[in-house]
């Protein structure tokens, strides 16, 4: 799953200071039959063993993955008034997602100390992204989803679809309940056939079932803001950060025809 992220304004130890860079440097459900889960697993393993789920290798894929990785790594450390610092990616997330590249970075306004977090995960196999998105991953780490709504985010000169999720995490502080909230703007980017930006897992699951398209991978992009941030300021943050992410999104959508 995407790595667990603290609320953007939570205190956290320093990880790695960024290099100097310019504005551009990317309760279980009961089964119908007791043997059903075991038989289903055997069937899945059988398909895997005969190669039914093996993604098809397309010429130019390696160059495409390298270009995507380079664009993600070029994500600027300074975006307007926000200064970024890389966060450590959990080893478990890397093992589970097998990413081509993960970027997890926390940006801070040095004047107000307000923070914004960015997460970009690009998997070389779309199947590795299956099921790993905010409604699943954040509750697994103790967050409670309060609401979700469809939104649009500005990327370059376009408006792209995204989902907005609001989470709180109850924490016991001196016997009282403290709610620390965050808002996650999330979208998926899929390459090939003109490239797609989608809201939820249904399109990712469709791509994951395609031997050809699965091998081109998939990406998930999140911009995370404090729930206490005023909506007009959040809109400003989305404009700034998703515009900075435009080269990453464009490169992923382009697919292998653009690489090299």
Secondary structure as GFF3:
##gff-version 3
##sequence-region A 1 260
A	DSSP	alpha_helix	36	49	.	.	.	ID=ss1
A	DSSP	alpha_helix	61	73	.	.	.	ID=ss2
A	DSSP	beta_strand	78	79	.	.	.	ID=ss3
A	DSSP	beta_strand	82	86	.	.	.	ID=ss4
A	DSSP	alpha_helix	91	97	.	.	.	ID=ss5
A	DSSP	beta_strand	99	109	.	.	.	ID=ss6
A	DSSP	beta_strand	115	123	.	.	.	ID=ss7
A	DSSP	three_ten_helix	126	129	.	.	.	ID=ss8
A	DSSP	alpha_helix	134	140	.	.	.	ID=ss9
A	DSSP	beta_strand	144	155	.	.	.	ID=ss10
A	DSSP	beta_strand	158	173	.	.	.	ID=ss11
A	DSSP	beta_strand	176	190	.	.	.	ID=ss12
A	DSSP	beta_strand	196	198	.	.	.	ID=ss13
A	DSSP	alpha_helix	201	208	.	.	.	ID=ss14
A	DSSP	alpha_helix	211	214	.	.	.	ID=ss15
A	DSSP	beta_strand	218	226	.	.	.	ID=ss16
A	DSSP	alpha_helix	231	244	.	.	.	ID=ss17
A	DSSP	alpha_helix	246	254	.	.	.	ID=ss18
A	DSSP	three_ten_helix	255	257	.	.	.	ID=ss19
###
